[in-house]
Amino acid sequence: MAAQPRILIVEDDAHIRRLLRVAVERAGYAATEAATAREALSAADIDKPELVLLDLGLPDRDGLELIQLFRARTGATVIVVSAREETAEKVAALDLGADDYLTKPFDTEELLARVRTALRHRVAGETGQTTATTGDVEIDLERRRVRRAGEEVHLSPKEYDVLAELAKRPDRVIGHRQLLRTVWGPAHEDHVDYLRIVVRNLRQKLETDPARPRMITNEPGVGYRLTGVR
C-alpha cells in the first residue's frame, strides 16, 4: 500500500486548524498541525511533508517568510490559506514560491480539490512528465510543439514560452512578474502589457471561445493559470 501523502497544517486559529485536519484526514491524507512558525519549521524538518497549508497571520512570524524556507528545507508544495485578500499579498506569496492561494472563508471541497490537483501535478513533475493536455490542446514540452484537435498550432517563441511556463505548473496561478521575469528577463518584469498581448494571442489560437476563456484563466491583478490539465 502506498504511503499517505503528508500535509502540514500551519494555522494559529485552533478551530480552523481542527477543521482543516478533519477535512484532509477524511480525504485520506496524513496530517500534522502547527500553531506557530517555530512549530511549523520543526514539524517540516521532522515529517518532511509533501504539502503545506499555510496561514500568513502567525503570532511569532509572518507566514510569507516561511514560504521559501519550506521550499528549501523540504521541497514541499505550499498552498496559502489566508484571510488577507489584498492583491499585493497574493502577488508576494506567489513571487516567493507559493503554489496556490486560497482566501478565507474557504469552501472545504474547493480546498481539497486544490490539494488533489497540487499533489497530482507534483507526482507528474517528479516522474519527468513532458506533456500536458487540457481540452483538445496538447503541449509537448520536450519537442516544443502544441497541437489542437490533432493539428499543429504555430506559436511565436514568446507565446510558446508563456504557455510552457503555465504548463509546467498547471492549475496553479503564476504571477505576472514571475512570467515576465522568466520569459522576457528581469528588466521587463513590470511590463504587464507584454504579457497581456501574448495571452490574448494564445487565447485566440487555443480557446474555443477566446472571449470566455476556460483554459488560460486569470486572477485579476495577480497572474494566470492553465486549467483542466490532465
C-alpha positions in Angstrom: 0.0 0.0 0.0 1.3 3.4 -0.9 2.1 5.8 1.9 -0.4 8.6 2.6 0.7 12.0 1.4 1.7 14.1 4.4 0.2 17.5 4.8 1.4 20.1 7.4 -1.3 22.5 8.6 0.1 25.8 9.8 -2.7 27.8 11.4 -2.9 29.7 14.7 -6.7 29.5 15.0 -7.5 26.2 16.7 -11.0 25.9 15.3 -9.8 26.4 11.7 -6.8 24.1 12.3 -9.1 21.3 13.5 -11.5 21.9 10.6 -8.6 21.5 8.1 -7.2 18.4 9.9 -10.6 16.7 9.8 -11.1 17.5 6.1 -7.6 16.3 4.9 -7.7 13.1 7.1 -11.2 12.2 5.8 -9.8 12.7 2.3 -7.1 10.1 3.0 -4.1 12.3 3.9 -1.8 12.2 6.9 -2.0 15.5 8.8 0.4 17.3 11.2 -0.6 20.6 12.9 1.4 23.6 13.9 0.2 26.8 15.6 3.3 28.9 15.2 6.1 29.4 12.8 8.6 27.8 15.2 6.4 24.7 15.5 5.9 24.6 11.7 9.6 24.6 10.9 10.3 21.9 13.4 7.4 19.8 12.1 8.6 20.3 8.5 12.2 19.1 9.4 10.8 16.0 11.2 7.9 15.0 8.9 9.1 16.2 5.5 5.5 16.9 4.3 4.6 16.8 0.6 2.3 19.8 1.0 1.9 22.7 3.5 -1.4 24.6 4.1 0.0 27.9 5.4 -1.8 30.7 7.2 0.1 34.0 6.9 -1.1 35.6 10.2 1.1 33.7 12.7 1.8 35.0 16.2 5.6 34.8 16.0 6.5 35.4 12.4 4.8 36.5 9.1 3.9 33.4 7.1 5.3 35.0 4.0 8.8 34.5 5.5 8.2 30.7 5.7 7.4 30.0 2.1 11.0 29.9 0.8 12.1 28.1 4.0 9.6 25.3 3.4 10.6 25.0 -0.3 14.3 25.0 0.6 14.1 22.5 3.5 11.5 20.0 2.2 10.6 20.9 -1.4 7.0 20.9 -0.2 4.2 22.3 -2.3 2.8 25.4 -0.5 -0.9 26.5 -0.6 -1.5 29.7 1.3 -4.8 29.8 3.2 -5.2 33.3 4.5 -7.7 36.0 5.4 -5.5 38.5 3.6 -7.4 39.5 0.4 -5.2 42.2 -0.9 -3.8 41.6 -4.4 -0.3 42.6 -3.2 -0.3 39.9 -0.6 -1.3 37.2 -3.2 1.4 38.5 -5.6 4.0 38.5 -2.8 3.2 34.9 -1.8 3.3 33.6 -5.4 6.6 35.5 -6.1 8.1 33.9 -3.0 7.2 30.4 -4.3 3.7 29.6 -3.1 1.9 27.2 -5.5 -1.6 28.5 -4.8 -3.6 30.9 -2.7 -7.0 30.4 -1.1 -8.8 33.2 0.7 -10.7 32.7 4.0 -13.5 32.0 4.4 -13.0 29.0 2.1 -15.1 26.1 0.9 -13.6 22.8 2.1 -14.4 21.0 -1.1 -12.6 23.6 -3.1 -9.6 23.4 -0.8 -9.5 19.6 -1.2 -9.7 19.9 -4.9 -6.7 22.2 -5.0 -4.8 19.9 -2.7 -5.6 16.9 -5.0 -4.5 18.9 -8.1 -1.3 20.1 -6.5 -0.3 16.7 -5.3 -1.2 15.1 -8.7 1.0 17.6 -10.6 3.7 17.2 -8.0 3.9 13.5 -8.8 3.9 14.2 -12.5 6.8 16.6 -12.1 8.8 14.0 -10.1 8.3 11.4 -12.8 9.5 13.8 -15.5 6.2 14.2 -17.4 6.9 16.1 -20.6 3.4 16.6 -22.0 0.3 18.5 -20.7 -3.2 18.1 -22.1 -6.1 20.4 -21.5 -9.3 20.0 -23.5 -8.2 19.3 -27.1 -4.9 21.1 -26.7 -1.7 19.0 -26.2 1.6 20.7 -25.2 4.8 18.8 -25.8 7.4 20.4 -23.6 10.2 18.2 -24.9 9.7 19.0 -28.6 8.3 22.5 -28.1 5.1 21.6 -30.1 1.5 22.5 -29.5 -1.4 20.7 -31.1 -5.1 21.5 -31.1 -7.5 18.7 -32.1 -4.5 16.9 -33.6 -3.4 19.8 -35.7 -0.2 21.6 -35.0 -0.6 25.3 -33.9 2.0 27.8 -34.8 3.1 29.9 -31.8 5.6 32.7 -31.7 8.6 32.0 -29.3 7.2 34.2 -26.6 3.7 32.7 -26.9 5.2 29.2 -26.6 7.4 30.2 -23.6 4.5 31.7 -21.7 2.3 28.6 -22.4 5.2 26.3 -21.4 5.7 28.1 -18.1 2.0 27.7 -17.3 2.0 24.1 -18.4 5.0 23.3 -16.1 2.8 24.3 -13.1 -0.7 23.5 -14.2 -3.8 24.6 -12.3 -1.6 26.9 -10.2 -1.5 30.7 -10.5 1.8 32.0 -11.9 2.3 35.7 -11.1 2.7 38.4 -13.8 6.1 39.4 -12.6 7.3 35.8 -12.5 6.2 35.1 -16.0 7.7 38.3 -17.3 11.0 37.7 -15.5 11.2 34.2 -16.8 10.2 34.8 -20.4 11.4 38.4 -21.1 14.0 38.8 -18.4 14.3 40.8 -15.1 14.4 44.2 -16.9 10.9 43.6 -18.2 9.1 42.3 -15.1 6.9 45.4 -14.8 5.7 45.3 -18.5 2.4 43.6 -17.9 1.2 44.8 -21.2 3.7 42.5 -23.0 2.1 39.6 -21.2 -1.5 40.6 -21.8 -0.8 40.7 -25.6 0.7 37.3 -25.6 -2.1 35.8 -23.5 -4.7 37.4 -25.8 -2.9 35.8 -28.8 -2.8 32.4 -27.1 -6.5 32.5 -26.3 -7.3 33.4 -29.9 -5.3 30.4 -31.1 -6.2 27.8 -28.4 -9.5 28.7 -26.7 -12.9 27.5 -28.1 -14.3 31.0 -27.1 -11.5 33.5 -26.6 -13.9 36.0 -25.1 -14.8 33.5 -22.4 -11.5 31.7 -21.7 -11.7 28.4 -19.9 -8.2 27.1 -20.4 -6.0 30.2 -19.7 -7.7 31.9 -16.8 -6.6 34.9 -14.9 -6.5 36.0 -11.2 -7.1 39.8 -11.6 -4.0 41.7 -10.7 -2.1 38.6 -9.8 -1.4 36.2 -12.7 -2.6 33.4 -15.0 -3.5 29.8 -14.6 -3.6 26.9 -17.1 -6.7 24.9 -16.0 -8.1 21.4 -16.6 -4.7 19.8 -17.3 -4.6 16.0 -17.2 
